[in-house]
Amino acid sequence: MQNYYELLVPRLNGQDITSHYRYYQALVRKGIAGFIIFGGELTAVREGIKRLQSEAAEPLIISSDLEQGLGQQVIGGTFFPPAMAMSGGRKKRIRAVDETSGGKLLKDVFTVMAREARYAGINTIYAPVLDINTNPINPIISVRAFGEDSRTVSSCGSQMIKAFQKHGIAACGKHFPGHGDTGIDSHIRLPTVGRSMQGLLKRELIPFKQAIADGVAMIMLGHLKVPAIDSSGIPTSLSSKTVGLLRGKMGYSGIIITDAMNMGGIGNYSEGAAAFHALRAGVNLILHPSDPKEVVTYLKKKKRYFNTDLLSAFRKKLACRPLEPSPDFAYHRELSRKVTEKAIFISRDFRITGDPRMIILNDEDQSTQARAFKKLMNEKMPEISVDVWDKKPGTRNRAERKDRFLIIAVFSSVRGWKGGASTWLKHTMRSLEKKANVFISFGSPYMFRTSGKGAQILVYWDSQLALEATTKLLMKRIRRR
């Protein structure tokens, strides 16, 4: 009888890798394919992975969502700006990191990402994002995409794949056949991509075609409804027609993995049923089942055999030995700072004059970064009065003096399960749009309309480096008394 555990890649909470080690060890002994790492401290994660690898009969797939580097998940790693910031991939504006001046910089960033991941013991990264962000209200792709056109996404995705795989990391292109033209987060429910097959071939599929030409080791299927590919309405992640397109017309021979099974995008299927349909369709791996045992129990009842030759060959090729010596994390942080500063986009120059005031609009449940920015502004630019408005009942917009120089800073991250910016934030921004001299976005660059009089500063993310870079930029533009 087949061991169905070898088809699953469940979650490993890095902060629990020591205290819950026996649980993960038991899964390894049952034959689990590997894990997807979330969180934890670098030393503990690194040592825990070493121990788990020593228990495995075949190399474990140790994977993680590191679109922005090891620091995105593991404390102690380097955190880089999101893809769109590094590529400068919005249309109708100067690229922040263009192909001539920034090509080497991008290559350096991707190399650092790979080296740090390998040092931690991670051998598979779920990146690059190969989606083309053609929908401005996309709540889940947005800044995670390299851009709005197939050329930018293909070029940057190609660089990432080559750098990762040159340094022993299996790259995974996602989310096939393309999640960019959606207005719904597939973590919450199943989005629809209404483009025709001809349209898909001319746009969405181009970055994946390039990735296949580059020899990408893995491709992730998105939880999407794409009638042009499969009119039955089944999510593409469970569809034999989607796998047929990838294997047949596109000639892909590598590993195919689903997006996470705990997402609402699997529709009305149970995780066990969704896993079964995906495997029967020809998918090789099931990602992030909530309960591996439950899924295995369901698969056992179906008594169906799934060929694992390709998967076994993939696992044997994995580079499991971390790089030595330790990477130069201080240099890596400076590289991140350099890229962060270079990536910030200003729509037009300005000078801060008069009696300036800043209103920070905080759309997050946790106000850590918004408060940190207020503290930084108070320390570095005491001339500016700063207030934080949170999305709480009772928040009121008081009238602003017309003679004040008004800066609006927006904290609204792009992340799973959120569903996009809140109604409160959208309403508040619209009420301030004609009053503001400067808008700053520490998240999506699509937050602002073009009708406002104010200059736009696109920062793309809200890390400490991003806060410092923005403060530095503002300090250069204030007219001191």
N, C-alpha and C positions, 0 to 999 in steps of 0.2 A: 504493500500500500504506500502511496506517495506521502511524503512528509510535507504537509501544506505550510508549515512554518517557514520553509525555505523560499516562499513566495511573498513574504511580508517584511515591511520595513516600518516597525512601530516607533513611537516617540521614546526618547531618552531625555529625561530632565537632568541637565548637567549639574544643577545644584544638589541633586539627590544621588549622584553617581556613587558616592561613598556610602551613605546611609542606606540606600536601597540596592546596593551592589548585588546582593543575592538574588533579587528579582530579575535583574538584567542577566546575571550569570545563568539563571535557570532557563531563560529564553534562548541564550546562546547554546546551551546544552541540548535544547529541544530542536536546534537546527535553524534558528531564525536567520534570515538573509542579512540583516544588519539593523541599523538604527538611524533615526533622524534626530540630531542633537539640538536641544533648545536650552540656552542659558548655561550657567555654571562658571566657575573660576578656572582659568587656563591650566594651572598646575594639576588641580584635582581631575579635570576632564582628561587631560593628557595621560595621567597615570591610570585612570579608570579604563580608558580605551585600550591602553597597553595590556592590562590584565584581561580584559574581555577578548581581545585578539588572541591571546595565548590559550584561551579556552576553546577557540573555534576550530572545527575540522577544516574549514575553508576560510579564506580571508573574509572578514565581515565588511559589508558596505557601511562605512561610517560617513554619514551624509549630513548636510545642513543647508539651510537657506542663508547663504552668505553673499547675497547680491551686492552688499556693501562691505564685504570683508569679514574677517573673523570677529572683529569687535561688535558686529551686528548681533551676535548671539553669545559670545564668550567673553567674560570680563578678563582684560589683559591683552586682548587682541586689538588690532587697529580698525577703526570705524571710518569708512570713506563716504563721500557724498553719494547720493543716489545716481542711477545711470543717466538720467536726463541732465543733471547738473554737469556731469563729466563730459558728456557729448555735446552739450549746447544744442540739443536736438529739437528745439521749438522752431517752427517756421518763421520767416519774416523777421529775423533778428540775427545779429552777429553771433557766431558760435563761440561759446566760452572756451572750449578746448577743441580747436579745429584740427583738421587732418595734417596740416603743415606744421603748425607750432606745437600741437598737442598730441600728435601720434605717438611720440616716444613717451610722453607723460602717461598716456593711457596704458601703454605697454608696461611701464614701470609699476603702475598701480595694480594691474592684473597679475603681474609676477609676484608682487608683495602679497596679494591675497592668497595666491597658490602656496607660497612658501610658508606663510603663517598657518594656513589650514593643515598642511602636511606636518608641520611641527606639532600641532595639536593632536595629530593622529587621524584627521579627517581626510578621506580619500575621494569623496564625491561632493560636488557643489551643485545645488539646484539653481543654476545660472549658466548662461545669460537669459534674461527675459527677452524673448524675440517677438513680443507683441508690438504692434505699431499703434501708438496712442492717437487714434483718429477721432475719438469722442471726447470733447473737452470736459464733460461731466462724468467721465469714467471714475468711479469711486475707489478702485482697487489697483489699477495699473498706473496711470498718470506718470509721476516722476520715476517710477520703476522701469519705464520704457526708455530706450535710448533716444527715441524721437517720434516724429509724426509721419515719417516717410520711410519707404522700404530701403532706400540707399543708406541712410544713417544707421538704421537698426541693423542691417546686414553687415555693414562695415565694422561697427563697434562690437557686435556680437561675434564676428569672425575673429577679431583681435583677442577677445576674452577667451574664446574656445582654444585658440592656438597657444596662448600663454598658460592657461590652466593645464592643458594636456601635455605641453612640453615639460612642465614641472611636476608631473605625476598625479594630477588631479583629473578625475573623470568629470567633464562638463556635462550639464543637462540643460538643453534648450527648452524653453517653456513659453506659453501654454498652448500647444498645438490644438487646433489650426489657427489660433490667434484670438486673444482676449481684449484687443485694443478698442474695438468698435462696439463696446457695451456700456450700458448705463447702470448695471446691476453688479453687485459684488457676489461672486459665485460662492463665497463663504456662507452667504445668507440664503440665496436661492439660485435657481438655474437661469442664467442669462441667455438671450437669443442673439445670434449673429445672423442678420437677414441678407447678407451679401450673396450674390449668385456665385456659381462655381467659377465662372469667367472672372468675376471680380476678385474672388479669393486667389486665383492663380496670378492675377496682375498685381496684387498687393500683399495680403496677409501671408501667403505661403512663400513669398520670395526669401525672407530671412531664414526660414526653415530649410529651403532648398540650398542656400549658401552654407548653412550649418552642416547639412549632410555632406556637401562637397568638401567641407573642412574635416570630416571624419568625427563629428560630435559623438561622444560615447553613449549618450542617453538623451531621450526626448520625453518630456512630460505632456500627457494629454490633459487639456483643460476640461473642467465640468461646464460644458457649453451645449446649447441646442443650436445646431447648424443644419437647417432643412436642406440646403444645397448639397450636403454630404449624406445626411441620413434623414429622410422625411418622416421616420417613425416617431421622432421626438425624444428618443433615448439620448442621454448625455453622450457627447463624443468620447468621453473617457471609458464608456462601456460598449462602444459601437464597433462592430466588426467591419462596417463600411469605412469608418475612420481609420482603423488599423490597415484595412485594405488599400486605402489611398496612400498612406504613409509607406507601406511595404511595397506596393505595386507601382503606382504612377510615379512616386517620388523616389523609389529605389532605396529606402532606408533599411539597413541590416543590423542596426545596433539595438540597445535595450530600450524598451518602451515601458514607462511607469505612469501610473495614474497620479492625479493630484490627490490631496489628502481625502481619506474616506470619511473624516468627521465633518466635512463641509456640507452645507445645505444644498449645494449644487448637484448632489447625487439624487435629488428629488425625493420621491416617495419610496425608494428602495431602502431596505435595511442595509447596513454595512456589509453583512454577509452576502446578501443577494447581489449588491453592487459589485463586490469583489468577484463573485462567481461569473457574472456577466462580462466583466472586464477580462478575466482570464480566458474565458471561452472565446472572447473576441480576438484573442491573440496578444494581449498585454502580458509582459513578463513579470512585473512587480506591482504590488499593492502598497501604496504609501499611507502611513499614519492611520492604521485602524485604531479605533478607540480602545478596543479590547481584542488583542490577537487571538486569545483562546476562543472567544465567541465566533470570530470569523472562521477559524480552523474547524470548529464544531459544525458550522454550516456547510463548509466545503466537504467535510467528511461524509455528510449525509448525501451529497450529490454524487460521490464516488466517481468523479471524473479525473482522468490523468491529464496533467499539463506538462508538456515537454520543457525541461530545464537545461538543456545542453548549452544554449546561448548564455543563459544566466551563469552557469558554472564556469564557462570560459571567461566571462566578464570578471567574475570574482577572482579568478586565478591571476588575472593581469593587474589587479589593483596594486598600487604602490602603498604598502601598509606601514613601512618603516619611516617614522618621522625624520625630518631633516635635522642634522646636527652640524654645526653648533646652533645655539639659540639665535633666532633672527635679531636684527638690530631694530628693536621696537622704537627706540628714540628717533631714529632716522625715518621710520615708517610713519610716526606721528607727524613729523615735520612735512613729509610728503603729503599727508592728508590735509594739513593746514594750507600748504601751497595750492593744492587742487581746489580746496574750499574757497580760498580767496579769489582764485582765478575764475571760478565758475559763477560767482555772483554777477547777475546781470542788472544793469541800470538802464531804464528806457530812455532817460534823458538826464543831463546833469542838473544840479540844483545847489542852492546855498540856503542853509538854515538861518533865518533872520528873526528879528523882533523878539517876541515873548513865546518861545516854542513850547509845545505840549505834545506828549506822546500818549496815545491810548493803545494798550495791548489788549487785543481781543483773543481770549483763550477758549478754544473749542474742545479742550481735552478734559477728560475726567480727572487726570492728574495734572496739576498746574506747576510741576517742578520747573520746567524750562521757561515758562512764561515768567515765573517769579525770579528765576536766575537772571533773565534778561533785564528785568526791572532793577535788580540789585546791581548788575554790571553798569547799567546806564546811570544809576544814581552815583556810583563811584567815579566813573570816567567823564560823565557829562552832567554835572549837577545843574547846569543852566536850563536843562529840559525838565519840565514837570512830567512825571510818569505815573499813570494809573493803570491797573489791570481790571478789565471787565471779564467776568466769567459767565458761562452759560447757565446761570442760576435763575430760578423764578424770582422776580422782583428787580432784576437788573434793569435800570432805566438809562436812556441816553439823555444826558442833560445838554442844554443848548451850548454851543461853542461860540466864543467871541469871533467875529469875522476877521479881526486884525491879528489873530494868533496864527502862528505857523504850526499847522497840525500834522502830526505823523501818526499813521495807523499801522500797527504791527500785528500780524495775524498768525496765530499758532493753531494750525489745523492739519494734523498728520494724515498721510495716506496709509491705511493699514486695514487688515482683514477684520471682518465682523462689525466694522463701524458704519458702513453704508454711505459714506461721504460726509460732507460738511453739514452741520446742524441747521435747521430752519432759523434758529436764533441768530447764528452767525451771518447767514445770507441776508437776513432782514437788517441787522445792525450795520453791515457793510454798505448796503444800499443807502441807508439813511445818512451815512457819513461820506459817501462817495464824492459828492460835489464840494464838500467842505475841506477835504484832506489835500495837503500839499505833497505828501509822500505816502505811498502804500508800501509796506514791506510784507512779503509772504515767506514764512518759515515752513513752507509745505508746497502745496500745489501751485504751479504758476498760472493756473486757469481761474484763480479766485477773483480776479479783477476784470471789470469791463473796461473798454478803451475810452468810454465817454467821459470819465472823470478827468479833472484838470491835473491831478497829481502825477508826479513821477512814480514809476514802479520799480521796486527793488526785489528781484527774485533770488532767494537764498536757497530754496528747495528742501532744506532740512533744518532741524533745530538742535543739533549737537552743540556742545560747549564751544568747539572750534568755530561753528557757524555763528554763534552769538558773539564771540570775540571778533570775528572777521567783520561782522555787520557794525559793531560798535566802532571799530577802527575806521571803517568807511565813513560813518556819520561824523566822527571827530574831524575828519579832513574837510568837512563841508559846513561846519558851523562858523558863523561870523562872531568871533570873540569880541567882547566889549573892551 
